[in-house]
Amino acid sequence: MDGSWTPVNPGSGPAAIRDWYEPSERSFVHLLPRAEIPVEKARADLLLVAGGDDEMWPSLRFAEQLAERRRSAGTTAQLIARRCPC
């Protein structure tokens, strides 16, 4: 993770680390492939549930990426998503 981030409201409930997570992805893009979960190899059906206004991490974008990797591999994935009401 990128070391330059500081929490916006420390101590006032769950940490919203999305603003830390996304810059870290850009800073360490070369490490991302090693961190991927090989969902295209799973034999079971995959159900993904994600929210567009998730402040913890970019869950909707990640769920969409996982679903696309499954479809590209010819396997199934169902995505249940609530888009951001922004």
LINLIN-V777320 format. One record per residue. N is the residue number from 1. RES is the residue in one small letter. PSI is psi as a letter, one per 30 degrees, with the letter a starting at -180 (* if undefined). Layout:
# LINLIN-V777320
n=N res=RES psi=PSI
n=N res=RES psi=PSI
This chain:
# LINLIN-V777320
n=1 res=m psi=k
n=2 res=d psi=k
n=3 res=g psi=f
n=4 res=s psi=f
n=5 res=w psi=k
n=6 res=t psi=k
n=7 res=p psi=k
n=8 res=v psi=e
n=9 res=n psi=i
n=10 res=p psi=k
n=11 res=g psi=g
n=12 res=s psi=h
n=13 res=g psi=a
n=14 res=p psi=k
n=15 res=a psi=k
n=16 res=a psi=j
n=17 res=i psi=g
n=18 res=r psi=e
n=19 res=d psi=f
n=20 res=w psi=e
n=21 res=y psi=e
n=22 res=e psi=e
n=23 res=p psi=e
n=24 res=s psi=e
n=25 res=e psi=e
n=26 res=r psi=e
n=27 res=s psi=e
n=28 res=f psi=h
n=29 res=v psi=e
n=30 res=h psi=f
n=31 res=l psi=f
n=32 res=l psi=e
n=33 res=p psi=e
n=34 res=r psi=f
n=35 res=a psi=f
n=36 res=e psi=k
n=37 res=i psi=k
n=38 res=p psi=i
n=39 res=v psi=f
n=40 res=e psi=f
n=41 res=k psi=f
n=42 res=a psi=k
n=43 res=r psi=f
n=44 res=a psi=l
n=45 res=d psi=l
n=46 res=l psi=k
n=47 res=l psi=k
n=48 res=l psi=k
n=49 res=v psi=k
n=50 res=a psi=l
n=51 res=g psi=k
n=52 res=g psi=f
n=53 res=d psi=g
n=54 res=d psi=j
n=55 res=e psi=f
n=56 res=m psi=e
n=57 res=w psi=l
n=58 res=p psi=i
n=59 res=s psi=e
n=60 res=l psi=e
n=61 res=r psi=e
n=62 res=f psi=e
n=63 res=a psi=e
n=64 res=e psi=e
n=65 res=q psi=e
n=66 res=l psi=e
n=67 res=a psi=e
n=68 res=e psi=e
n=69 res=r psi=e
n=70 res=r psi=e
n=71 res=r psi=e
n=72 res=s psi=f
n=73 res=a psi=g
n=74 res=g psi=g
n=75 res=t psi=l
n=76 res=t psi=l
n=77 res=a psi=k
n=78 res=q psi=k
n=79 res=l psi=k
n=80 res=i psi=j
n=81 res=a psi=k
n=82 res=r psi=j
n=83 res=r psi=l
n=84 res=c psi=k
n=85 res=p psi=g
n=86 res=c psi=*
